[in-house]
Amino acid sequence: MSFNKVHLWVILATALLIRLISLGAYPLMDTTEARYGEMARLMVDTGNWLTPQFDYGVPFWGKPPLFTWMSAVGIECFGVNEFAVRAPHWLAGVIVIALMAYFSRKVGFSGLLTSVVLATSGIFAIAAGAVMTDMALTLAMTIAMVGFYFCWQGERRWGYVGFFGLALGLLAKGPLIIVIMGIAVLPWLIMQHGFIAAFKVLWQRFPIVTGTLGMLAIAVPWYILAEQATPGFLDYFIVGEHFKRFLVSGWEGDLYGSAHDEVRGTIWLFFFYAAAPWSFVLPVLMWRKRKALGTTIQTSNGIVSFLVCWLVSPLIMFTFSGNILPAYILPGVPALGLLISILLSDAKRDQVWFKGVASIAPVLLVIAVVFIQLVKGDKKSDKVIFETASTELATYYVGHRPFSGQFYSFGQAKRLDDSVLLANLEHFQLIGESDMVQDVIAENELNCVVEYTGASKRHLYRCGQ
């Protein structure tokens, strides 16, 4: 490998450092990040680390708690702020990069090159520092797949590492991890050994019984305790989230948001633009290196086909689902990094354009952060409103209360309903769209002045009798 290692280290360090610095540079935006950030704040505030909460006393059944635990630990370490809830997800991304670098070196390719590709891949750079479920799931999938491969090669102890990854996946996003991994490894085993022999190999080389028992011992207790704490959780999560969400387009049973009704097969389009630029580079390289894949690039260990199966497994999983998001491709992206590394074995020919593509990514990340801060931040978050609002006055939302309003008010901003008697309050604050707030002011004969006019169309009023 004749790539200039210093140049690659600079690109990698720059990409990771920019993402780390950016974690506190823009507000949590509605709905995803603000919702999950607020759930972590609620977990710390209430001391309830068993069941994530959608609001005080309202359980969240949509996802297992691993990603909430991560952000809640960040809050315990750094306080209630954007950096705190995002930093653990950035760290999870760094661990994925480190694990893939180790994997790359063990199979004979450049771990540094793999790391640079991952750190500069669009969806990975975004998710590594976003308050979402997807990086936790990707970390679990990476541990499971690396453990599986090394165990297949004869290092049986790695089989337990793989089952530990599956256990983390069950706590990150549920049984989905087992399905996605099965889609990746079963066809690959059949390609390597044939249909009947594949299952013999699976039984002989892998600690199926003890590994499964260990996986269940780690993950199942939480599921049991969660159902006991809030009966109905298992029915909603297993049936609703794992069947209806993926099979029923525009599923209306979602208790916590709206379903995303996409055309079947859109997940493949999501892959190409979300994993850019390397999603566009990969097919070009595979075409150019098609002869080398079977000759100069060693494939006797099945690594190329293994990575391809890993990469496409989430895409196959969600091909026939209409309720999808671009981040659903993320569990397969680590394989993209190593695939690019393998295909760039001819470094003298490829190093110039590779460095150019990789160097552009940190610049684009800076531009994206600046754009979010200056253009999108105030429109998608109520943080700026609470920088103006008084923390000593009761605050009520007229109409919808966004999750950013809950987070940045530390749960103090309430939704105005019939139980609130404004006539009994001497001074208070109202937040909402102008027309809706004006109706409340007129109806209650309030004396209010506008304290802040928000880009989100919600305004802050300070009121008194």
Rosetta blueprint (number, residue, H / E / L):
1 M L
2 S L
3 F L
4 N L
5 K H
6 V H
7 H H
8 L H
9 W H
10 V H
11 I H
12 L H
13 A H
14 T H
15 A H
16 L H
17 L H
18 I H
19 R H
20 L H
21 I H
22 S H
23 L L
24 G L
25 A L
26 Y L
27 P L
28 L L
29 M L
30 D L
31 T L
32 T H
33 E H
34 A H
35 R H
36 Y H
37 G H
38 E H
39 M H
40 A H
41 R H
42 L H
43 M H
44 V H
45 D H
46 T H
47 G L
48 N L
49 W L
50 L L
51 T L
52 P L
53 Q E
54 F E
55 D E
56 Y L
57 G L
58 V E
59 P E
60 F L
61 W L
62 G L
63 K L
64 P L
65 P L
66 L H
67 F H
68 T H
69 W H
70 M H
71 S H
72 A H
73 V H
74 G H
75 I H
76 E H
77 C H
78 F H
79 G L
80 V L
81 N L
82 E H
83 F H
84 A H
85 V H
86 R H
87 A H
88 P H
89 H H
90 W H
91 L H
92 A H
93 G H
94 V H
95 I H
96 V H
97 I H
98 A H
99 L H
100 M H
101 A H
102 Y H
103 F H
104 S H
105 R H
106 K H
107 V L
108 G L
109 F L
110 S L
111 G H
112 L H
113 L H
114 T H
115 S H
116 V H
117 V H
118 L H
119 A H
120 T L
121 S L
122 G H
123 I H
124 F H
125 A H
126 I H
127 A H
128 A L
129 G L
130 A L
131 V L
132 M L
133 T L
134 D H
135 M H
136 A H
137 L H
138 T H
139 L H
140 A H
141 M H
142 T H
143 I H
144 A H
145 M H
146 V H
147 G H
148 F H
149 Y H
150 F H
151 C H
152 W H
153 Q L
154 G L
155 E L
156 R L
157 R H
158 W H
159 G H
160 Y H
161 V H
162 G H
163 F H
164 F H
165 G H
166 L H
167 A H
168 L H
169 G H
170 L H
171 L H
172 A H
173 K L
174 G L
175 P L
176 L H
177 I H
178 I H
179 V H
180 I H
181 M H
182 G H
183 I H
184 A H
185 V H
186 L H
187 P H
188 W H
189 L H
190 I H
191 M H
192 Q H
193 H H
194 G L
195 F H
196 I H
197 A H
198 A H
199 F H
200 K H
201 V H
202 L H
203 W H
204 Q H
205 R H
206 F L
207 P L
208 I H
209 V H
210 T H
211 G H
212 T H
213 L H
214 G H
215 M H
216 L H
217 A H
218 I H
219 A H
220 V H
221 P H
222 W H
223 Y H
224 I H
225 L H
226 A H
227 E H
228 Q H
229 A H
230 T L
231 P L
232 G L
233 F H
234 L H
235 D H
236 Y H
237 F H
238 I H
239 V H
240 G H
241 E H
242 H H
243 F H
244 K H
245 R H
246 F H
247 L H
248 V L
249 S L
250 G L
251 W L
252 E L
253 G L
254 D L
255 L L
256 Y L
257 G L
258 S L
259 A L
260 H L
261 D E
262 E L
263 V L
264 R L
265 G L
266 T H
267 I H
268 W H
269 L H
270 F H
271 F H
272 F H
273 Y H
274 A H
275 A L
276 A L
277 P L
278 W H
279 S H
280 F H
281 V H
282 L H
283 P H
284 V H
285 L H
286 M H
287 W H
288 R H
289 K L
290 R L
291 K L
292 A H
293 L H
294 G H
295 T L
296 T L
297 I L
298 Q L
299 T L
300 S L
301 N L
302 G L
303 I H
304 V H
305 S H
306 F H
307 L H
308 V H
309 C H
310 W H
311 L H
312 V H
313 S H
314 P H
315 L H
316 I H
317 M H
318 F L
319 T L
320 F L
321 S L
322 G L
323 N E
324 I L
325 L L
326 P H
327 A H
328 Y H
329 I H
330 L H
331 P H
332 G H
333 V H
334 P H
335 A H
336 L H
337 G H
338 L H
339 L H
340 I H
341 S H
342 I H
343 L H
344 L L
345 S L
346 D L
347 A H
348 K H
349 R H
350 D H
351 Q H
352 V H
353 W H
354 F H
355 K H
356 G H
357 V H
358 A H
359 S H
360 I H
361 A H
362 P H
363 V H
364 L H
365 L H
366 V H
367 I H
368 A H
369 V H
370 V H
371 F H
372 I H
373 Q H
374 L H
375 V H
376 K H
377 G H
378 D H
379 K H
380 K H
381 S L
382 D L
383 K H
384 V H
385 I H
386 F H
387 E H
388 T H
389 A L
390 S L
391 T L
392 E L
393 L L
394 A E
395 T E
396 Y E
397 Y E
398 V L
399 G L
400 H L
401 R L
402 P L
403 F H
404 S H
405 G H
406 Q H
407 F H
408 Y H
409 S L
410 F L
411 G L
412 Q L
413 A L
414 K E
415 R E
416 L L
417 D L
418 D L
419 S L
420 V L
421 L L
422 L H
423 A H
424 N H
425 L L
426 E L
427 H E
428 F E
429 Q E
430 L E
431 I E
432 G E
433 E E
434 S H
435 D H
436 M H
437 V H
438 Q H
439 D H
440 V H
441 I H
442 A H
443 E H
444 N H
445 E L
446 L L
447 N E
448 C E
449 V E
450 V E
451 E E
452 Y E
453 T E
454 G L
455 A L
456 S L
457 K L
458 R E
459 H E
460 L E
461 Y E
462 R E
463 C E
464 G E
465 Q L
